[in-house]
């Protein structure tokens, strides 16, 4: 998958479809909160499978039931189409995790 650098208008359009995400320090940012550590870790495991397939890895931090995520394409020095795609995939996995 090839990453395409997004301009400000494209980022704004993408952000309008990404609930809970913000732009922070030039990165897509979101915090997910789960019922406990096992649920948070399960989410991270599911995401790990997706990011490995995409070969596009997030910067993230886990503390008990919270997973904090920052997405940026380092090769481009900017938010890219891959970051937006990964954000959507993460939201889908989080929604499934919360529904269980």
Secondary structure as a PSIPRED ss2 file (coil, helix, strand):
# PSIPRED VFORMAT (PSIPRED V4.0)

   1 X C   1.000  0.000  0.000
   2 X C   1.000  0.000  0.000
   3 X C   1.000  0.000  0.000
   4 X C   1.000  0.000  0.000
   5 X E   0.000  0.000  1.000
   6 X C   1.000  0.000  0.000
   7 X C   1.000  0.000  0.000
   8 X H   0.000  1.000  0.000
   9 X H   0.000  1.000  0.000
  10 X H   0.000  1.000  0.000
  11 X H   0.000  1.000  0.000
  12 X H   0.000  1.000  0.000
  13 X H   0.000  1.000  0.000
  14 X H   0.000  1.000  0.000
  15 X H   0.000  1.000  0.000
  16 X C   1.000  0.000  0.000
  17 X C   1.000  0.000  0.000
  18 X C   1.000  0.000  0.000
  19 X C   1.000  0.000  0.000
  20 X C   1.000  0.000  0.000
  21 X C   1.000  0.000  0.000
  22 X E   0.000  0.000  1.000
  23 X E   0.000  0.000  1.000
  24 X E   0.000  0.000  1.000
  25 X C   1.000  0.000  0.000
  26 X C   1.000  0.000  0.000
  27 X E   0.000  0.000  1.000
  28 X E   0.000  0.000  1.000
  29 X E   0.000  0.000  1.000
  30 X E   0.000  0.000  1.000
  31 X E   0.000  0.000  1.000
  32 X E   0.000  0.000  1.000
  33 X E   0.000  0.000  1.000
  34 X C   1.000  0.000  0.000
  35 X C   1.000  0.000  0.000
  36 X C   1.000  0.000  0.000
  37 X H   0.000  1.000  0.000
  38 X H   0.000  1.000  0.000
  39 X H   0.000  1.000  0.000
  40 X H   0.000  1.000  0.000
  41 X H   0.000  1.000  0.000
  42 X H   0.000  1.000  0.000
  43 X H   0.000  1.000  0.000
  44 X H   0.000  1.000  0.000
  45 X H   0.000  1.000  0.000
  46 X H   0.000  1.000  0.000
  47 X H   0.000  1.000  0.000
  48 X H   0.000  1.000  0.000
  49 X H   0.000  1.000  0.000
  50 X H   0.000  1.000  0.000
  51 X H   0.000  1.000  0.000
  52 X H   0.000  1.000  0.000
  53 X H   0.000  1.000  0.000
  54 X H   0.000  1.000  0.000
  55 X C   1.000  0.000  0.000
  56 X C   1.000  0.000  0.000
  57 X C   1.000  0.000  0.000
  58 X C   1.000  0.000  0.000
  59 X E   0.000  0.000  1.000
  60 X E   0.000  0.000  1.000
  61 X E   0.000  0.000  1.000
  62 X E   0.000  0.000  1.000
  63 X E   0.000  0.000  1.000
  64 X C   1.000  0.000  0.000
  65 X C   1.000  0.000  0.000
  66 X E   0.000  0.000  1.000
  67 X E   0.000  0.000  1.000
  68 X E   0.000  0.000  1.000
  69 X E   0.000  0.000  1.000
  70 X E   0.000  0.000  1.000
  71 X E   0.000  0.000  1.000
  72 X C   1.000  0.000  0.000
  73 X E   0.000  0.000  1.000
  74 X C   1.000  0.000  0.000
  75 X C   1.000  0.000  0.000
  76 X C   1.000  0.000  0.000
  77 X C   1.000  0.000  0.000
  78 X E   0.000  0.000  1.000
  79 X C   1.000  0.000  0.000
  80 X E   0.000  0.000  1.000
  81 X H   0.000  1.000  0.000
  82 X H   0.000  1.000  0.000
  83 X H   0.000  1.000  0.000
  84 X H   0.000  1.000  0.000
  85 X H   0.000  1.000  0.000
  86 X H   0.000  1.000  0.000
  87 X H   0.000  1.000  0.000
  88 X H   0.000  1.000  0.000
  89 X H   0.000  1.000  0.000
  90 X H   0.000  1.000  0.000
  91 X H   0.000  1.000  0.000
  92 X H   0.000  1.000  0.000
  93 X H   0.000  1.000  0.000
  94 X H   0.000  1.000  0.000
  95 X H   0.000  1.000  0.000
  96 X H   0.000  1.000  0.000
  97 X H   0.000  1.000  0.000
  98 X H   0.000  1.000  0.000
  99 X H   0.000  1.000  0.000
 100 X C   1.000  0.000  0.000
